Amino acid sequence: MSDAVGTKEMAERWGYSQATISKWCREGLIKGADHDGDGSPWHIPKDAECPKVLRNKEK
């Protein structure tokens, strides 16, 4: 996945902690996020939408 970034970059972009981004990845809230297995870094599509924004749109 060449157009992917890690949790650190997304945390900086979205203004949430890296732990929160990882949690959202584990919970399947970030569309297209994947990883190679336990303990490996997450790969998040650069154009992924913040789950907080998506939740607000649903209300």
Buried (B, 14 or more C-beta within 10 A) or exposed (E): EEEBBBBEBBBEBBEBEBEBBBBBBEEEBBEBBEBEEEEEEBBBBEEBEBBBEEEEEEE
